[in-house]
Amino acid sequence: MARRGRLHALVLLSLGQAARRRADPSGGGQWLNSTVRGSSRARLRRAYGADGNDLIDIGRAWQGLLPHAAFVSPHAPEACAQAPVGRQWFPLTFRDPNERWTGVNKAAPVLTSFLDAELKRRNLAPSALALVGFSQGTMMALHVGLRRAAAPFAIVGYSGLLALPPDANPEKLAAEVKSRPPVLLVHGDRDDLIPPQALFHAASGLAALGVPVEWHISYGIGHGIDQDGLRHGGEFLARRLAATR
């Protein structure tokens, strides 16, 4: 989704375990990339049952703040075992403590290839990229964003966490980090799927890696995004994009 005129940025909106249509891992297939004018009041309440169109609504809500940005919401490549009509970046059983780390590493090449192809197709520099994730999408945005050769101009993570290796070796992890883009983390204080403590763990881990972090707690919100969190995210993206111009 983009307004007419010269593009300055590509904003990827990523949701885990939700998109309903299959995506080709090569970057083709049914990746959502709608062009729609106007604005809307987006409100995402949970991961299951949402799809790419729900995330495009977030793009509509931010369009006034980012009038020269294209918003694209890729559909995750795997069928979701816990939701027959859903999609996922990687499976979650909540029984294996290492499954998030294993999952982000397995899925990362798919997302990286898609990002590279989209930037090339739109004739944008790698630094013109921002990553926005919700839940599992936040895990992917942080993992992939910190490992890109050219830093995205921003990462916004809603209701997610920073996936870490089993041994959590700081030196090993730091060696993998290639870029340190500014990050905003947003979490509901009543999130019972990924507890809000995950925000503070992620912020601490990112700060230890030298990544600049801001955070916001949405009071009275569970595993979702409210208007306040949406405003913080949009303003953060607009501010970070302006700093690159």
C-alpha positions as CSV (number, residue, x, y, z in Angstrom):
1,M,0.0,0.0,0.0
2,A,1.5,3.3,-1.0
3,R,0.5,6.8,-2.1
4,R,1.4,8.0,-5.5
5,G,4.6,9.9,-6.0
6,R,8.2,9.1,-5.2
7,L,8.7,6.4,-2.5
8,H,11.0,7.1,0.3
9,A,10.5,3.9,2.4
10,L,9.3,0.4,2.6
11,V,7.5,-0.7,5.8
12,L,7.0,-4.4,6.3
13,L,4.1,-5.4,8.5
14,S,4.6,-8.9,9.9
15,L,2.2,-11.1,11.9
16,G,2.9,-14.6,13.0
17,Q,0.4,-17.4,13.0
18,A,-2.3,-15.5,11.2
19,A,-2.1,-14.8,7.5
20,R,-4.6,-17.0,5.8
21,R,-3.2,-17.4,2.3
22,R,0.0,-19.3,1.4
23,A,3.1,-17.4,0.4
24,D,5.7,-18.8,-2.0
25,P,9.1,-18.8,-0.1
26,S,10.7,-17.5,-3.2
27,G,9.0,-14.1,-2.6
28,G,6.2,-14.6,-5.1
29,G,2.8,-16.2,-4.6
30,Q,0.1,-14.5,-2.6
31,W,2.1,-11.9,-0.7
32,L,-0.3,-9.1,0.2
33,N,0.7,-5.7,-1.3
34,S,-2.5,-3.6,-1.5
35,T,-2.7,0.0,-2.7
36,V,-5.4,1.8,-0.9
37,R,-6.0,5.4,-0.1
38,G,-7.6,6.9,3.0
39,S,-7.3,6.2,6.7
40,S,-8.9,3.9,9.2
41,R,-8.9,3.2,12.9
42,A,-7.0,0.0,13.2
43,R,-7.2,-2.1,16.3
44,L,-5.6,-5.6,16.4
45,R,-6.7,-7.6,19.4
46,R,-5.2,-11.1,18.9
47,A,-2.9,-13.0,16.5
48,Y,-5.3,-15.9,15.7
49,G,-8.1,-14.9,13.3
50,A,-6.2,-11.9,11.8
51,D,-4.8,-11.8,8.3
52,G,-2.7,-9.6,6.1
53,N,-5.7,-7.3,5.5
54,D,-5.7,-6.5,9.2
55,L,-2.1,-5.4,9.1
56,I,-2.7,-3.3,6.0
57,D,-5.3,-1.4,8.1
58,I,-2.3,-0.5,10.3
59,G,-0.6,0.9,7.2
60,R,-3.7,2.9,6.4
61,A,-3.7,4.4,10.0
62,W,-0.1,5.4,9.5
63,Q,-0.4,6.7,6.0
64,G,-0.8,10.3,7.1
65,L,2.4,10.1,9.1
66,L,4.3,8.3,6.3
67,P,2.8,9.6,3.0
68,H,5.7,8.4,0.9
69,A,6.0,4.9,2.3
70,A,4.9,1.6,0.8
71,F,3.3,-0.8,3.3
72,V,3.6,-4.5,2.5
73,S,2.3,-7.4,4.6
74,P,3.7,-10.8,3.6
75,H,1.8,-14.0,4.5
76,A,3.8,-16.4,6.6
77,P,5.0,-19.5,4.6
78,E,3.8,-22.4,6.8
79,A,0.4,-23.7,7.7
80,C,-0.4,-23.2,11.4
81,A,-1.0,-26.5,13.2
82,Q,-3.0,-24.7,15.9
83,A,-5.2,-22.8,13.5
84,P,-6.3,-24.7,10.4
85,V,-6.9,-21.5,8.3
86,G,-3.9,-19.7,9.7
87,R,-0.2,-19.3,8.7
88,Q,2.9,-19.2,10.8
89,W,6.6,-18.3,10.4
90,F,7.5,-21.3,12.5
91,P,5.6,-23.8,14.7
92,L,5.2,-23.1,18.5
93,T,4.4,-26.0,20.8
94,F,5.4,-24.1,24.0
95,R,7.1,-27.4,25.1
96,D,10.5,-26.9,23.6
97,P,12.4,-24.0,25.2
98,N,14.6,-23.7,22.1
99,E,11.8,-23.6,19.5
100,R,11.7,-19.9,19.1
101,W,15.5,-19.6,18.5
102,T,15.3,-22.6,16.1
103,G,12.3,-21.2,14.4
104,V,13.6,-17.6,13.7
105,N,16.8,-19.0,12.3
106,K,14.9,-21.4,10.0
107,A,12.5,-18.8,8.8
108,A,15.0,-15.9,8.4
109,P,16.2,-16.7,4.9
110,V,12.6,-16.6,3.6
111,L,11.9,-13.2,5.0
112,T,15.3,-11.9,4.0
113,S,14.8,-12.9,0.4
114,F,11.4,-11.3,0.3
115,L,12.7,-8.0,1.7
116,D,15.6,-7.9,-0.8
117,A,13.3,-8.6,-3.6
118,E,10.7,-5.9,-2.5
119,L,13.4,-3.3,-2.1
120,K,14.9,-4.1,-5.5
121,R,11.4,-4.1,-7.2
122,R,10.7,-0.6,-5.7
123,N,14.2,0.7,-6.4
124,L,14.8,1.5,-2.8
125,A,18.1,1.4,-0.8
126,P,18.4,-1.3,1.9
127,S,18.4,1.5,4.5
128,A,14.9,2.7,3.4
129,L,13.4,-0.3,5.2
130,A,11.4,-0.4,8.4
131,L,10.2,-3.6,10.1
132,V,7.0,-3.8,12.1
133,G,6.0,-7.0,13.8
134,F,3.3,-8.3,16.1
135,S,3.8,-11.4,18.3
136,Q,5.7,-13.9,16.3
137,G,6.3,-11.2,13.7
138,T,8.2,-9.2,16.3
139,M,10.5,-12.1,16.9
140,M,11.2,-12.3,13.1
141,A,11.6,-8.5,12.8
142,L,14.2,-8.3,15.6
143,H,16.1,-11.4,14.4
144,V,16.3,-10.5,10.7
145,G,16.6,-6.7,11.3
146,L,19.7,-7.0,13.5
147,R,21.4,-9.3,10.9
148,R,21.0,-7.2,7.8
149,A,24.2,-5.7,6.4
150,A,22.4,-2.3,6.1
151,A,20.4,-1.3,9.1
152,P,16.7,-0.7,8.7
153,F,15.8,2.9,9.7
154,A,13.5,1.5,12.4
155,I,12.0,-1.6,14.0
156,V,8.7,-1.6,15.9
157,G,7.8,-4.7,17.8
158,Y,4.3,-5.2,19.3
159,S,3.6,-8.0,21.9
160,G,6.6,-10.0,21.1
161,L,10.0,-11.0,22.4
162,L,13.7,-11.2,21.5
163,A,14.5,-14.8,20.6
164,L,17.8,-15.9,22.2
165,P,20.1,-18.9,21.7
166,P,19.9,-21.8,24.2
167,D,23.3,-20.9,25.8
168,A,22.6,-17.1,25.6
169,N,26.3,-16.5,25.0
170,P,26.6,-12.6,24.8
171,E,29.8,-12.7,22.7
172,K,28.3,-15.3,20.3
173,L,25.1,-13.3,19.9
174,A,27.0,-10.0,19.5
175,A,29.1,-11.5,16.7
176,E,25.9,-12.2,14.7
177,V,24.6,-8.6,14.9
178,K,25.5,-6.6,11.8
179,S,23.3,-3.6,12.4
180,R,21.9,-1.7,15.3
181,P,18.7,0.1,14.1
182,P,16.6,2.1,16.6
183,V,13.8,-0.1,18.1
184,L,10.5,0.6,19.7
185,L,8.8,-2.1,21.8
186,V,5.2,-1.9,22.7
187,H,3.3,-4.4,25.0
188,G,0.0,-4.7,26.8
189,D,0.3,-5.0,30.6
190,R,-2.5,-7.6,30.6
191,D,-0.9,-9.8,27.9
192,D,-1.4,-13.4,29.0
193,L,0.1,-15.0,25.9
194,I,3.5,-13.3,26.0
195,P,3.8,-11.6,29.4
196,P,4.8,-7.9,29.5
197,Q,8.1,-8.9,31.2
198,A,9.2,-10.0,27.8
199,L,9.4,-6.4,26.8
200,F,11.9,-5.6,29.6
201,H,13.9,-8.7,28.8
202,A,14.1,-7.7,25.2
203,A,14.9,-4.1,25.9
204,S,17.7,-5.2,28.3
205,G,19.1,-7.7,25.7
206,L,19.0,-5.2,22.9
207,A,20.7,-2.5,25.0
208,A,23.5,-5.0,25.9
209,L,24.1,-5.3,22.2
210,G,24.3,-1.6,21.7
211,V,20.9,-1.3,20.0
212,P,19.0,1.9,20.9
213,V,15.6,1.0,22.5
214,E,12.5,2.8,23.4
215,W,9.4,1.1,24.9
216,H,5.8,1.7,25.8
217,I,3.4,-0.2,28.0
218,S,-0.3,-0.1,26.9
219,Y,-2.4,-0.3,30.1
220,G,-5.5,-2.5,30.1
221,I,-4.4,-4.2,26.9
222,G,-3.9,-7.9,26.4
223,H,-2.2,-9.6,23.4
224,G,-3.1,-6.8,21.0
225,I,-2.5,-3.3,19.8
226,D,-4.7,-0.3,20.9
227,Q,-4.9,3.2,19.5
228,D,-2.3,4.5,21.9
229,G,0.2,1.8,20.9
230,L,-0.6,2.4,17.3
231,R,0.1,6.2,17.7
232,H,3.4,5.5,19.4
233,G,4.5,3.2,16.6
234,G,3.5,5.5,13.8
235,E,5.2,8.6,15.3
236,F,8.3,6.6,16.0
237,L,8.6,5.5,12.4
238,A,7.9,9.0,11.1
239,R,10.6,10.4,13.4
240,R,13.2,7.9,12.5
241,L,12.5,8.2,8.8
242,A,12.8,12.0,9.0
243,A,16.2,11.6,10.7
244,T,17.5,9.8,7.6
245,R,16.4,12.5,5.2
